[in-house]
C-alpha cells in the first residue's frame, strides 16, 4: 500500500469519526423522535462506511460482508421505527 | 491505482461528513431529512467503488461484490426517508401544526 493511500484512509477514518459524532449530537439533542430516528439512520450509514474503510486498510474481504449486514439490519431498524412513529404499532 | 482509490475514499468520506454536518446544522426537520442523503449516495458509492477498484487490482480479477452495498443502499434509503417524512407530517398534524398539502392547499399558480 502506497503512503498516499494509507494517509487517505486515515483522513477518511477521521472524517467519518467526526461525522458519527455530529450524528450522535443530533441524536442526543434532537427535539423530537423523528430527528432521533433520522440521526440513527445517518449514524449506521457512517458506521458501515467505517467498516468498508477498515476492510481497505486490513485488506480483508470479510469486512465487506459485515458492512452488508449492517446496511441490511440498519434499514430494517429504521423502517420499523418509522412505522412505529406513524401508527403506534409495527405489525398491522 | 492507489491514487484513484485514495481519491474515491476521500470524496466519499467528505460527502459523509458534509451530510452529517448538515444534519446538525439545518433548522427544521423537513430540511434535515435531506442532509444524510449525501452520505447515503456519494459516500456509499465512493467507498464501494474504492473497494471494488482496489481489490480488483490486487487480485487482478474483476471484483464487483462491493457495488452490491451501494445498490442496496440506493434502493432502501428512499424507503426509509419516505416513511420518516410521513411519520413526521402525521405527528406534526397530531400536534396541531398546519402542514400544507402541495397542490391542494396552495393557491393555483398563474399560468
N, CA and C atoms of all chains as a GROMACS GRO file, in nm:
protein
  609
    1UNK      N    1   0.085  -0.120   0.000
    1UNK     CA    2   0.000   0.000   0.000
    1UNK      C    3   0.088   0.124   0.000
    2UNK      N    4   0.057   0.215  -0.090
    2UNK     CA    5   0.139   0.336  -0.100
    2UNK      C    6   0.108   0.429   0.017
    3UNK      N    7   0.205   0.516   0.052
    3UNK     CA    8   0.179   0.610   0.162
    3UNK      C    9   0.060   0.702   0.134
    4UNK      N   10   0.038   0.736   0.006
    4UNK     CA   11  -0.076   0.821  -0.028
    4UNK      C   12  -0.206   0.756   0.014
    5UNK      N   13  -0.221   0.628  -0.018
    5UNK     CA   14  -0.347   0.559   0.013
    5UNK      C   15  -0.364   0.543   0.163
    6UNK      N   16  -0.253   0.514   0.235
    6UNK     CA   17  -0.270   0.497   0.380
    6UNK      C   18  -0.307   0.630   0.446
    7UNK      N   19  -0.248   0.740   0.398
    7UNK     CA   20  -0.286   0.870   0.452
    7UNK      C   21  -0.431   0.903   0.418
    8UNK      N   22  -0.472   0.870   0.295
    8UNK     CA   23  -0.611   0.899   0.255
    8UNK      C   24  -0.708   0.820   0.341
    9UNK      N   25  -0.673   0.693   0.371
    9UNK     CA   26  -0.762   0.612   0.453
    9UNK      C   27  -0.766   0.665   0.596
   10UNK      N   28  -0.652   0.712   0.647
   10UNK     CA   29  -0.652   0.770   0.782
   10UNK      C   30  -0.738   0.896   0.786
   11UNK      N   31  -0.724   0.979   0.682
   11UNK     CA   32  -0.806   1.101   0.673
   11UNK      C   33  -0.955   1.066   0.667
   12UNK      N   34  -0.987   0.962   0.588
   12UNK     CA   35  -1.127   0.921   0.574
   12UNK      C   36  -1.182   0.871   0.707
   13UNK      N   37  -1.100   0.795   0.781
   13UNK     CA   38  -1.147   0.747   0.911
   13UNK      C   39  -1.170   0.864   1.007
   14UNK      N   40  -1.082   0.965   1.002
   14UNK     CA   41  -1.104   1.083   1.086
   14UNK      C   42  -1.232   1.155   1.051
   15UNK      N   43  -1.255   1.175   0.920
   15UNK     CA   44  -1.378   1.240   0.874
   15UNK      C   45  -1.501   1.163   0.919
   16UNK      N   46  -1.496   1.030   0.906
   16UNK     CA   47  -1.613   0.950   0.941
   16UNK      C   48  -1.635   0.951   1.092
   17UNK      N   49  -1.526   0.955   1.171
   17UNK     CA   50  -1.544   0.964   1.316
   17UNK      C   51  -1.613   1.095   1.353
   18UNK      N   52  -1.569   1.204   1.287
   18UNK     CA   53  -1.632   1.334   1.313
   18UNK      C   54  -1.779   1.332   1.272
   19UNK      N   55  -1.808   1.268   1.157
   19UNK     CA   56  -1.946   1.260   1.109
   19UNK      C   57  -2.032   1.181   1.207
   20UNK      N   58  -1.975   1.072   1.263
   20UNK     CA   59  -2.050   0.994   1.361
   20UNK      C   60  -2.078   1.076   1.485
   21UNK      N   61  -1.979   1.160   1.526
   21UNK     CA   62  -2.004   1.244   1.643
   21UNK      C   63  -2.114   1.345   1.616
   22UNK      N   64  -2.116   1.403   1.495
   22UNK     CA   65  -2.221   1.501   1.463
   22UNK      C   66  -2.358   1.435   1.463
   23UNK      N   67  -2.366   1.313   1.405
   23UNK     CA   68  -2.494   1.242   1.404
   23UNK      C   69  -2.536   1.208   1.546
   24UNK      N   70  -2.440   1.172   1.631
   24UNK     CA   71  -2.472   1.139   1.770
   24UNK      C   72  -2.522   1.263   1.843
   25UNK      N   73  -2.461   1.381   1.812
   25UNK     CA   74  -2.508   1.504   1.876
   25UNK      C   75  -2.652   1.533   1.837
   26UNK      N   76  -2.686   1.513   1.709
   26UNK     CA   77  -2.824   1.535   1.669
   26UNK      C   78  -2.916   1.434   1.736
   27UNK      N   79  -2.865   1.311   1.756
   27UNK     CA   80  -2.946   1.208   1.822
   27UNK      C   81  -2.974   1.248   1.967
   28UNK      N   82  -2.876   1.311   2.033
   28UNK     CA   83  -2.895   1.346   2.173
   28UNK      C   84  -2.986   1.468   2.188
   29UNK      N   85  -2.963   1.573   2.105
   29UNK     CA   86  -3.042   1.694   2.125
   29UNK      C   87  -3.153   1.712   2.023
   30UNK      N   88  -3.184   1.606   1.947
   30UNK     CA   89  -3.296   1.617   1.855
   30UNK      C   90  -3.423   1.646   1.929
   31UNK      N   91  -3.497   1.749   1.886
   31UNK     CA   92  -3.614   1.787   1.966
   31UNK      C   93  -3.722   1.679   1.970
   32UNK      N   94  -3.735   1.602   1.862
   32UNK     CA   95  -3.845   1.505   1.859
   32UNK      C   96  -3.793   1.369   1.816
   33UNK      N   97  -3.883   1.271   1.819
   33UNK     CA   98  -3.843   1.133   1.791
   33UNK      C   99  -3.799   1.116   1.646
   34UNK      N  100  -3.862   1.191   1.552
   34UNK     CA  101  -3.824   1.177   1.412
   34UNK      C  102  -3.678   1.215   1.391
   35UNK      N  103  -3.635   1.320   1.459
   35UNK     CA  104  -3.496   1.362   1.446
   35UNK      C  105  -3.402   1.254   1.495
   36UNK      N  106  -3.443   1.184   1.601
   36UNK     CA  107  -3.354   1.081   1.655
   36UNK      C  108  -3.346   0.962   1.561
   37UNK      N  109  -3.460   0.926   1.500
   37UNK     CA  110  -3.457   0.815   1.404
   37UNK      C  111  -3.371   0.853   1.284
   38UNK      N  112  -3.384   0.978   1.238
   38UNK     CA  113  -3.303   1.024   1.124
   38UNK      C  114  -3.154   1.021   1.158
   39UNK      N  115  -3.121   1.065   1.280
   39UNK     CA  116  -2.981   1.064   1.322
   39UNK      C  117  -2.928   0.921   1.333
   40UNK      N  118  -3.014   0.829   1.378
   40UNK     CA  119  -2.973   0.689   1.385
   40UNK      C  120  -2.945   0.635   1.244
   41UNK      N  121  -3.030   0.674   1.149
   41UNK     CA  122  -3.011   0.633   1.010
   41UNK      C  123  -2.874   0.678   0.958
   42UNK      N  124  -2.844   0.807   0.982
   42UNK     CA  125  -2.716   0.863   0.940
   42UNK      C  126  -2.600   0.792   1.011
   43UNK      N  127  -2.621   0.761   1.139
   43UNK     CA  128  -2.514   0.700   1.219
   43UNK      C  129  -2.479   0.561   1.168
   44UNK      N  130  -2.580   0.480   1.138
   44UNK     CA  131  -2.544   0.345   1.094
   44UNK      C  132  -2.483   0.348   0.954
   45UNK      N  133  -2.522   0.446   0.871
   45UNK     CA  134  -2.455   0.459   0.741
   45UNK      C  135  -2.307   0.491   0.760
   46UNK      N  136  -2.278   0.582   0.854
   46UNK     CA  137  -2.138   0.617   0.878
   46UNK      C  138  -2.060   0.498   0.933
   47UNK      N  139  -2.122   0.419   1.019
   47UNK     CA  140  -2.055   0.300   1.073
   47UNK      C  141  -2.024   0.202   0.960
   48UNK      N  142  -2.121   0.189   0.866
   48UNK     CA  143  -2.098   0.099   0.752
   48UNK      C  144  -1.979   0.147   0.668
   49UNK      N  145  -1.969   0.279   0.649
   49UNK     CA  146  -1.856   0.332   0.572
   49UNK      C  147  -1.724   0.310   0.646
   50UNK      N  148  -1.726   0.322   0.780
   50UNK     CA  149  -1.605   0.296   0.859
   50UNK      C  150  -1.561   0.152   0.839
   51UNK      N  151  -1.658   0.058   0.838
   51UNK     CA  152  -1.620  -0.082   0.825
   51UNK      C  153  -1.564  -0.109   0.685
   52UNK      N  154  -1.619  -0.042   0.583
   52UNK     CA  155  -1.562  -0.057   0.448
   52UNK      C  156  -1.419  -0.004   0.444
   53UNK      N  157  -1.396   0.111   0.512
   53UNK     CA  158  -1.260   0.166   0.516
   53UNK      C  159  -1.164   0.071   0.588
   54UNK      N  160  -1.212   0.008   0.696
   54UNK     CA  161  -1.127  -0.088   0.767
   54UNK      C  162  -1.095  -0.208   0.678
   55UNK      N  163  -1.192  -0.250   0.596
   55UNK     CA  164  -1.166  -0.359   0.503
   55UNK      C  165  -1.060  -0.322   0.401
   56UNK      N  166  -1.056  -0.192   0.362
   56UNK     CA  167  -0.949  -0.148   0.272
   56UNK      C  168  -0.815  -0.146   0.344
   57UNK      N  169  -0.816  -0.107   0.473
   57UNK     CA  170  -0.690  -0.095   0.545
   57UNK      C  171  -0.630  -0.234   0.570
   58UNK      N  172  -0.712  -0.326   0.620
   58UNK     CA  173  -0.660  -0.458   0.656
   58UNK      C  174  -0.661  -0.557   0.540
   59UNK      N  175  -0.707  -0.512   0.422
   59UNK     CA  176  -0.708  -0.596   0.301
   59UNK      C  177  -0.780  -0.729   0.323
   60UNK      N  178  -0.895  -0.720   0.386
   60UNK     CA  179  -0.970  -0.841   0.411
   60UNK      C  180  -1.110  -0.826   0.352
   61UNK      N  181  -1.160  -0.930   0.290
   61UNK     CA  182  -1.291  -0.919   0.223
   61UNK      C  183  -1.405  -0.956   0.317
   62UNK      N  184  -1.374  -1.001   0.440
   62UNK     CA  185  -1.484  -1.037   0.530
   62UNK      C  186  -1.547  -0.912   0.591
   63UNK      N  187  -1.475  -0.798   0.587
   63UNK     CA  188  -1.534  -0.674   0.635
   63UNK      C  189  -1.651  -0.633   0.548
   64UNK      N  190  -1.641  -0.667   0.419
   64UNK     CA  191  -1.748  -0.630   0.326
   64UNK      C  192  -1.879  -0.694   0.367
   65UNK      N  193  -1.874  -0.821   0.410
   65UNK     CA  194  -1.997  -0.890   0.449
   65UNK      C  195  -2.055  -0.828   0.574
   66UNK      N  196  -1.966  -0.789   0.667
   66UNK     CA  197  -2.015  -0.722   0.788
   66UNK      C  198  -2.085  -0.591   0.752
   67UNK      N  199  -2.028  -0.517   0.655
   67UNK     CA  200  -2.089  -0.391   0.614
   67UNK      C  201  -2.225  -0.415   0.549
   68UNK      N  202  -2.234  -0.521   0.470
   68UNK     CA  203  -2.363  -0.554   0.405
   68UNK      C  204  -2.468  -0.587   0.510
   69UNK      N  205  -2.427  -0.664   0.612
   69UNK     CA  206  -2.523  -0.699   0.718
   69UNK      C  207  -2.568  -0.575   0.795
   70UNK      N  208  -2.472  -0.484   0.820
   70UNK     CA  209  -2.509  -0.362   0.894
   70UNK      C  210  -2.605  -0.279   0.812
   71UNK      N  211  -2.583  -0.269   0.680
   71UNK     CA  212  -2.674  -0.194   0.595
   71UNK      C  213  -2.814  -0.256   0.600
   72UNK      N  214  -2.819  -0.389   0.591
   72UNK     CA  215  -2.948  -0.460   0.591
   72UNK      C  216  -3.024  -0.437   0.721
   73UNK      N  217  -2.957  -0.462   0.836
   73UNK     CA  218  -3.029  -0.452   0.963
   73UNK      C  219  -3.057  -0.307   1.000
   74UNK      N  220  -2.971  -0.215   0.957
   74UNK     CA  221  -3.000  -0.075   0.982
   74UNK      C  222  -3.123  -0.030   0.908
   75UNK      N  223  -3.137  -0.076   0.783
   75UNK     CA  224  -3.258  -0.041   0.706
   75UNK      C  225  -3.382  -0.096   0.774
   76UNK      N  226  -3.375  -0.222   0.817
   76UNK     CA  227  -3.491  -0.284   0.884
   76UNK      C  228  -3.527  -0.207   1.011
   77UNK      N  229  -3.425  -0.171   1.089
   77UNK     CA  230  -3.450  -0.100   1.214
   77UNK      C  231  -3.510   0.038   1.191
   78UNK      N  232  -3.453   0.113   1.094
   78UNK     CA  233  -3.506   0.247   1.069
   78UNK      C  234  -3.649   0.241   1.018
   79UNK      N  235  -3.676   0.144   0.929
   79UNK     CA  236  -3.812   0.134   0.875
   79UNK      C  237  -3.910   0.096   0.985
   80UNK      N  238  -3.869   0.004   1.073
   80UNK     CA  239  -3.959  -0.036   1.182
   80UNK      C  240  -3.988   0.081   1.274
   81UNK      N  241  -3.884   0.161   1.305
   81UNK     CA  242  -3.907   0.276   1.392
   81UNK      C  243  -3.997   0.379   1.326
   82UNK      N  244  -3.978   0.400   1.194
   82UNK     CA  245  -4.064   0.497   1.125
   82UNK      C  246  -4.208   0.450   1.125
   83UNK      N  247  -4.230   0.321   1.099
   83UNK     CA  248  -4.366   0.268   1.100
   83UNK      C  249  -4.426   0.280   1.239
   84UNK      N  250  -4.344   0.261   1.341
   84UNK     CA  251  -4.393   0.274   1.478
   84UNK      C  252  -4.437   0.418   1.506
   85UNK      N  253  -4.358   0.515   1.457
   85UNK     CA  254  -4.397   0.654   1.476
   85UNK      C  255  -4.524   0.687   1.399
   86UNK      N  256  -4.543   0.620   1.287
   86UNK     CA  257  -4.658   0.653   1.203
   86UNK      C  258  -4.785   0.593   1.258
   87UNK      N  259  -4.780   0.472   1.314
   87UNK     CA  260  -4.903   0.403   1.350
   87UNK      C  261  -4.913   0.370   1.498
   88UNK      N  262  -4.800   0.363   1.567
   88UNK     CA  263  -4.804   0.320   1.705
   88UNK      C  264  -4.796   0.169   1.721
   89UNK      N  265  -4.801   0.099   1.606
   89UNK     CA  266  -4.777  -0.045   1.611
   89UNK      C  267  -4.708  -0.084   1.480
   90UNK      N  268  -4.626  -0.186   1.486
   90UNK     CA  269  -4.542  -0.216   1.371
   90UNK      C  270  -4.609  -0.316   1.279
   91UNK      N  271  -4.663  -0.423   1.336
   91UNK     CA  272  -4.727  -0.525   1.254
   91UNK      C  273  -4.876  -0.504   1.260
   92UNK      N  274  -4.935  -0.479   1.145
   92UNK     CA  275  -5.078  -0.447   1.146
   92UNK      C  276  -5.157  -0.569   1.104
   93UNK      N  277  -0.300   0.312  -0.937
   93UNK     CA  278  -0.433   0.272  -0.893
   93UNK      C  279  -0.461   0.317  -0.751
   94UNK      N  280  -0.355   0.320  -0.670
   94UNK     CA  281  -0.375   0.368  -0.533
   94UNK      C  282  -0.426   0.512  -0.533
   95UNK      N  283  -0.384   0.588  -0.634
   95UNK     CA  284  -0.428   0.728  -0.641
   95UNK      C  285  -0.579   0.736  -0.661
   96UNK      N  286  -0.633   0.654  -0.752
   96UNK     CA  287  -0.777   0.652  -0.777
   96UNK      C  288  -0.853   0.609  -0.653
   97UNK      N  289  -0.804   0.504  -0.588
   97UNK     CA  290  -0.870   0.458  -0.465
   97UNK      C  291  -0.869   0.566  -0.358
   98UNK      N  292  -0.753   0.633  -0.343
   98UNK     CA  293  -0.743   0.737  -0.242
   98UNK      C  294  -0.840   0.851  -0.271
   99UNK      N  295  -0.850   0.888  -0.400
   99UNK     CA  296  -0.942   0.996  -0.438
   99UNK      C  297  -1.086   0.959  -0.405
  100UNK      N  298  -1.126   0.835  -0.442
  100UNK     CA  299  -1.264   0.792  -0.416
  100UNK      C  300  -1.294   0.789  -0.266
  101UNK      N  301  -1.197   0.739  -0.188
  101UNK     CA  302  -1.218   0.729  -0.043
  101UNK      C  303  -1.233   0.867   0.018
  102UNK      N  304  -1.147   0.961  -0.024
  102UNK     CA  305  -1.153   1.095   0.036
  102UNK      C  306  -1.284   1.164  -0.003
  103UNK      N  307  -1.325   1.150  -0.129
  103UNK     CA  308  -1.451   1.212  -0.172
  103UNK      C  309  -1.569   1.154  -0.094
  104UNK      N  310  -1.571   1.021  -0.079
  104UNK     CA  311  -1.680   0.958  -0.004
  104UNK      C  312  -1.683   1.002   0.140
  105UNK      N  313  -1.566   1.009   0.204
  105UNK     CA  314  -1.563   1.047   0.345
  105UNK      C  315  -1.606   1.192   0.362
  106UNK      N  316  -1.563   1.280   0.270
  106UNK     CA  317  -1.603   1.420   0.281
  106UNK      C  318  -1.753   1.436   0.260
  107UNK      N  319  -1.810   1.356   0.168
  107UNK     CA  320  -1.955   1.362   0.146
  107UNK      C  321  -2.030   1.319   0.271
  108UNK      N  322  -1.982   1.211   0.335
  108UNK     CA  323  -2.049   1.164   0.457
  108UNK      C  324  -2.039   1.269   0.568
  109UNK      N  325  -1.921   1.331   0.579
  109UNK     CA  326  -1.902   1.435   0.681
  109UNK      C  327  -1.995   1.553   0.656
  110UNK      N  328  -2.005   1.594   0.529
  110UNK     CA  329  -2.091   1.708   0.494
  110UNK      C  330  -2.237   1.676   0.523
  111UNK      N  331  -2.278   1.552   0.495
  111UNK     CA  332  -2.416   1.514   0.524
  111UNK      C  333  -2.446   1.518   0.672
  112UNK      N  334  -2.354   1.466   0.755
  112UNK     CA  335  -2.377   1.469   0.899
  112UNK      C  336  -2.374   1.611   0.953
  113UNK      N  337  -2.286   1.696   0.894
  113UNK     CA  338  -2.280   1.836   0.937
  113UNK      C  339  -2.412   1.907   0.907
  114UNK      N  340  -2.469   1.878   0.788
  114UNK     CA  341  -2.598   1.936   0.754
  114UNK      C  342  -2.707   1.886   0.847
  115UNK      N  343  -2.696   1.759   0.888
  115UNK     CA  344  -2.794   1.702   0.982
  115UNK      C  345  -2.793   1.782   1.112
  116UNK      N  346  -2.676   1.827   1.154
  116UNK     CA  347  -2.669   1.903   1.279
  116UNK      C  348  -2.706   2.050   1.258
  117UNK      N  349  -2.680   2.105   1.140
  117UNK     CA  350  -2.686   2.249   1.125
  117UNK      C  351  -2.821   2.302   1.078
  118UNK      N  352  -2.889   2.226   0.991
  118UNK     CA  353  -3.014   2.280   0.934
  118UNK      C  354  -3.120   2.295   1.043
  119UNK      N  355  -3.215   2.388   1.018
  119UNK     CA  356  -3.302   2.430   1.128
  119UNK      C  357  -3.423   2.339   1.148
  120UNK      N  358  -3.505   2.319   1.045
  120UNK     CA  359  -3.628   2.244   1.068
  120UNK      C  360  -3.609   2.098   1.025
  121UNK      N  361  -3.697   2.011   1.075
  121UNK     CA  362  -3.683   1.869   1.044
  121UNK      C  363  -3.696   1.844   0.894
  122UNK      N  364  -3.785   1.917   0.829
  122UNK     CA  365  -3.808   1.890   0.688
  122UNK      C  366  -3.693   1.936   0.600
  123UNK      N  367  -3.605   2.020   0.655
  123UNK     CA  368  -3.478   2.046   0.585
  123UNK      C  369  -3.376   1.938   0.618
  124UNK      N  370  -3.380   1.894   0.745
  124UNK     CA  371  -3.278   1.798   0.790
  124UNK      C  372  -3.292   1.662   0.723
  125UNK      N  373  -3.414   1.626   0.679
  125UNK     CA  374  -3.433   1.493   0.619
  125UNK      C  375  -3.341   1.475   0.499
  126UNK      N  376  -3.309   1.584   0.431
  126UNK     CA  377  -3.237   1.570   0.305
  126UNK      C  378  -3.087   1.563   0.324
  127UNK      N  379  -3.037   1.598   0.445
  127UNK     CA  380  -2.891   1.602   0.462
  127UNK      C  381  -2.824   1.464   0.454
  128UNK      N  382  -2.871   1.360   0.526
  128UNK     CA  383  -2.798   1.233   0.523
  128UNK      C  384  -2.799   1.165   0.387
  129UNK      N  385  -2.885   1.212   0.297
  129UNK     CA  386  -2.886   1.155   0.162
  129UNK      C  387  -2.749   1.167   0.095
  130UNK      N  388  -2.679   1.276   0.130
  130UNK     CA  389  -2.545   1.298   0.073
  130UNK      C  390  -2.451   1.183   0.108
  131UNK      N  391  -2.449   1.147   0.237
  131UNK     CA  392  -2.364   1.036   0.276
  131UNK      C  393  -2.415   0.903   0.223
  132UNK      N  394  -2.549   0.892   0.210
  132UNK     CA  395  -2.606   0.765   0.165
  132UNK      C  396  -2.580   0.740   0.017
  133UNK      N  397  -2.562   0.847  -0.061
  133UNK     CA  398  -2.538   0.826  -0.204
  133UNK      C  399  -2.389   0.837  -0.237
  134UNK      N  400  -2.336   0.960  -0.231
  134UNK     CA  401  -2.198   0.981  -0.274
  134UNK      C  402  -2.099   0.909  -0.182
  135UNK      N  403  -2.127   0.910  -0.050
  135UNK     CA  404  -2.035   0.842   0.041
  135UNK      C  405  -2.030   0.693   0.016
  136UNK      N  406  -2.149   0.631   0.006
  136UNK     CA  407  -2.151   0.486  -0.014
  136UNK      C  408  -2.094   0.448  -0.149
  137UNK      N  409  -2.128   0.523  -0.254
  137UNK     CA  410  -2.074   0.489  -0.386
  137UNK      C  411  -1.923   0.508  -0.390
  138UNK      N  412  -1.873   0.615  -0.324
  138UNK     CA  413  -1.729   0.634  -0.322
  138UNK      C  414  -1.656   0.518  -0.258
  139UNK      N  415  -1.701   0.476  -0.139
  139UNK     CA  416  -1.632   0.368  -0.069
  139UNK      C  417  -1.649   0.235  -0.143
  140UNK      N  418  -1.769   0.211  -0.198
  140UNK     CA  419  -1.790   0.084  -0.268
  140UNK      C  420  -1.704   0.076  -0.393
  141UNK      N  421  -1.698   0.187  -0.469
  141UNK     CA  422  -1.614   0.187  -0.589
  141UNK      C  423  -1.466   0.174  -0.552
  142UNK      N  424  -1.426   0.239  -0.440
  142UNK     CA  425  -1.286   0.228  -0.398
  142UNK      C  426  -1.252   0.083  -0.363
  143UNK      N  427  -1.343   0.017  -0.289
  143UNK     CA  428  -1.319  -0.124  -0.255
  143UNK      C  429  -1.312  -0.210  -0.380
  144UNK      N  430  -1.405  -0.186  -0.474
  144UNK     CA  431  -1.406  -0.266  -0.597
  144UNK      C  432  -1.277  -0.247  -0.676
  145UNK      N  433  -1.234  -0.120  -0.692
  145UNK     CA  434  -1.112  -0.091  -0.768
  145UNK      C  435  -0.990  -0.154  -0.702
  146UNK      N  436  -0.977  -0.133  -0.570
  146UNK     CA  437  -0.858  -0.180  -0.500
  146UNK      C  438  -0.847  -0.332  -0.505
  147UNK      N  439  -0.956  -0.401  -0.473
  147UNK     CA  440  -0.948  -0.548  -0.468
  147UNK      C  441  -0.934  -0.605  -0.608
  148UNK      N  442  -0.998  -0.539  -0.708
  148UNK     CA  443  -0.983  -0.587  -0.845
  148UNK      C  444  -0.838  -0.581  -0.890
  149UNK      N  445  -0.769  -0.471  -0.853
  149UNK     CA  446  -0.631  -0.459  -0.899
  149UNK      C  447  -0.534  -0.540  -0.816
  150UNK      N  448  -0.570  -0.568  -0.690
  150UNK     CA  449  -0.481  -0.652  -0.610
  150UNK      C  450  -0.488  -0.798  -0.656
  151UNK      N  451  -0.607  -0.846  -0.684
  151UNK     CA  452  -0.623  -0.987  -0.722
  151UNK      C  453  -0.624  -1.003  -0.874
  152UNK      N  454  -0.612  -0.891  -0.946
  152UNK     CA  455  -0.613  -0.888  -1.094
  152UNK      C  456  -0.728  -0.970  -1.153
  153UNK      N  457  -0.842  -0.958  -1.088
  153UNK     CA  458  -0.965  -1.010  -1.149
  153UNK      C  459  -1.079  -0.919  -1.105
  154UNK      N  460  -1.187  -0.918  -1.184
  154UNK     CA  461  -1.294  -0.823  -1.157
  154UNK      C  462  -1.368  -0.862  -1.030
  155UNK      N  463  -1.380  -0.766  -0.937
  155UNK     CA  464  -1.448  -0.792  -0.809
  155UNK      C  465  -1.554  -0.685  -0.793
  156UNK      N  466  -1.679  -0.723  -0.814
  156UNK     CA  467  -1.786  -0.623  -0.810
  156UNK      C  468  -1.881  -0.643  -0.693
  157UNK      N  469  -1.844  -0.730  -0.597
  157UNK     CA  470  -1.935  -0.753  -0.484
  157UNK      C  471  -1.961  -0.625  -0.407
  158UNK      N  472  -1.860  -0.537  -0.401
  158UNK     CA  473  -1.873  -0.418  -0.318
  158UNK      C  474  -1.985  -0.327  -0.368
  159UNK      N  475  -2.010  -0.332  -0.499
  159UNK     CA  476  -2.116  -0.246  -0.553
  159UNK      C  477  -2.254  -0.290  -0.505
  160UNK      N  478  -2.263  -0.414  -0.455
  160UNK     CA  479  -2.390  -0.464  -0.401
  160UNK      C  480  -2.440  -0.374  -0.288
  161UNK      N  481  -2.348  -0.330  -0.202
  161UNK     CA  482  -2.386  -0.244  -0.090
  161UNK      C  483  -2.442  -0.113  -0.142
  162UNK      N  484  -2.373  -0.054  -0.241
  162UNK     CA  485  -2.417   0.075  -0.294
  162UNK      C  486  -2.556   0.063  -0.357
  163UNK      N  487  -2.577  -0.044  -0.431
  163UNK     CA  488  -2.708  -0.064  -0.494
  163UNK      C  489  -2.815  -0.083  -0.387
  164UNK      N  490  -2.782  -0.162  -0.283
  164UNK     CA  491  -2.879  -0.188  -0.177
  164UNK      C  492  -2.918  -0.059  -0.105
  165UNK      N  493  -2.816   0.022  -0.072
  165UNK     CA  494  -2.845   0.148  -0.003
  165UNK      C  495  -2.925   0.241  -0.094
  166UNK      N  496  -2.891   0.243  -0.224
  166UNK     CA  497  -2.965   0.329  -0.317
  166UNK      C  498  -3.110   0.285  -0.326
  167UNK      N  499  -3.137   0.155  -0.309
  167UNK     CA  500  -3.276   0.108  -0.314
  167UNK      C  501  -3.350   0.136  -0.184
  168UNK      N  502  -3.282   0.125  -0.069
  168UNK     CA  503  -3.354   0.127   0.058
  168UNK      C  504  -3.359   0.264   0.125
  169UNK      N  505  -3.260   0.351   0.099
  169UNK     CA  506  -3.261   0.481   0.167
  169UNK      C  507  -3.386   0.564   0.136
  170UNK      N  508  -3.435   0.568   0.010
  170UNK     CA  509  -3.557   0.644  -0.015
  170UNK      C  510  -3.678   0.590   0.060
  171UNK      N  511  -3.684   0.458   0.080
  171UNK     CA  512  -3.799   0.399   0.151
  171UNK      C  513  -3.801   0.448   0.295
  172UNK      N  514  -3.686   0.439   0.360
  172UNK     CA  515  -3.677   0.486   0.498
  172UNK      C  516  -3.712   0.634   0.509
  173UNK      N  517  -3.656   0.713   0.416
  173UNK     CA  518  -3.680   0.857   0.422
  173UNK      C  519  -3.828   0.889   0.401
  174UNK      N  520  -3.891   0.816   0.310
  174UNK     CA  521  -4.033   0.840   0.283
  174UNK      C  522  -4.118   0.809   0.405
  175UNK      N  523  -4.092   0.693   0.468
  175UNK     CA  524  -4.167   0.659   0.590
  175UNK      C  525  -4.146   0.763   0.698
  176UNK      N  526  -4.021   0.809   0.709
  176UNK     CA  527  -3.989   0.905   0.814
  176UNK      C  528  -4.058   1.039   0.789
  177UNK      N  529  -4.063   1.082   0.663
  177UNK     CA  530  -4.132   1.208   0.632
  177UNK      C  531  -4.281   1.195   0.662
  178UNK      N  532  -4.339   1.080   0.622
  178UNK     CA  533  -4.481   1.061   0.650
  178UNK      C  534  -4.508   1.063   0.800
  179UNK      N  535  -4.421   0.996   0.876
  179UNK     CA  536  -4.439   0.994   1.022
  179UNK      C  537  -4.427   1.135   1.078
  180UNK      N  538  -4.333   1.214   1.025
  180UNK     CA  539  -4.315   1.350   1.077
  180UNK      C  540  -4.435   1.436   1.046
  181UNK      N  541  -4.488   1.425   0.922
  181UNK     CA  542  -4.607   1.503   0.886
  181UNK      C  543  -4.725   1.463   0.973
  182UNK      N  544  -4.742   1.330   0.992
  182UNK     CA  545  -4.854   1.279   1.072
  182UNK      C  546  -4.845   1.331   1.215
  183UNK      N  547  -4.726   1.325   1.274
  183UNK     CA  548  -4.712   1.368   1.413
  183UNK      C  549  -4.728   1.518   1.427
  184UNK      N  550  -4.679   1.593   1.325
  184UNK     CA  551  -4.696   1.738   1.332
  184UNK      C  552  -4.844   1.775   1.323
  185UNK      N  553  -4.919   1.702   1.241
  185UNK     CA  554  -5.062   1.730   1.233
  185UNK      C  555  -5.134   1.689   1.361
  186UNK      N  556  -5.089   1.580   1.424
  186UNK     CA  557  -5.150   1.541   1.550
  186UNK      C  558  -5.123   1.645   1.658
  187UNK      N  559  -5.006   1.713   1.648
  187UNK     CA  560  -4.978   1.819   1.744
  187UNK      C  561  -5.054   1.946   1.713
  188UNK      N  562  -5.118   1.950   1.595
  188UNK     CA  563  -5.198   2.066   1.562
  188UNK      C  564  -5.129   2.167   1.474
  189UNK      N  565  -5.007   2.136   1.427
  189UNK     CA  566  -4.945   2.227   1.332
  189UNK      C  567  -5.009   2.211   1.196
  190UNK      N  568  -5.009   2.319   1.119
  190UNK     CA  569  -5.071   2.310   0.987
  190UNK      C  570  -4.962   2.286   0.884
  191UNK      N  571  -4.970   2.172   0.819
  191UNK     CA  572  -4.873   2.141   0.714
  191UNK      C  573  -4.948   2.138   0.582
  192UNK      N  574  -4.904   2.222   0.490
  192UNK     CA  575  -4.978   2.236   0.364
  192UNK      C  576  -4.960   2.113   0.277
  193UNK      N  577  -5.067   2.077   0.208
  193UNK     CA  578  -5.057   1.971   0.109
  193UNK      C  579  -5.025   2.036  -0.025
  194UNK      N  580  -4.917   1.996  -0.090
  194UNK     CA  581  -4.885   2.059  -0.219
  194UNK      C  582  -4.994   2.028  -0.321
  195UNK      N  583  -5.042   2.132  -0.386
  195UNK     CA  584  -5.143   2.111  -0.491
  195UNK      C  585  -5.285   2.128  -0.440
  196UNK      N  586  -5.310   2.100  -0.312
  196UNK     CA  587  -5.446   2.113  -0.261
  196UNK      C  588  -5.463   2.243  -0.183
  197UNK      N  589  -5.365   2.275  -0.097
  197UNK     CA  590  -5.379   2.392  -0.012
  197UNK      C  591  -5.311   2.517  -0.069
  198UNK      N  592  -5.230   2.496  -0.173
  198UNK     CA  593  -5.161   2.613  -0.226
  198UNK      C  594  -5.252   2.687  -0.322
  199UNK      N  595  -5.232   2.816  -0.333
  199UNK     CA  596  -5.306   2.889  -0.435
  199UNK      C  597  -5.260   2.845  -0.574
  200UNK      N  598  -5.352   2.838  -0.670
  200UNK     CA  599  -5.312   2.792  -0.803
  200UNK      C  600  -5.212   2.888  -0.866
  201UNK      N  601  -5.116   2.830  -0.932
  201UNK     CA  602  -5.014   2.915  -0.994
  201UNK      C  603  -5.072   2.988  -1.114
  202UNK      N  604  -5.032   3.112  -1.132
  202UNK     CA  605  -5.076   3.182  -1.254
  202UNK      C  606  -5.012   3.118  -1.376
  203UNK      N  607  -5.099   3.085  -1.470
  203UNK     CA  608  -5.047   3.018  -1.592
  203UNK      C  609  -4.975   3.119  -1.679
   0.00000   0.00000   0.00000
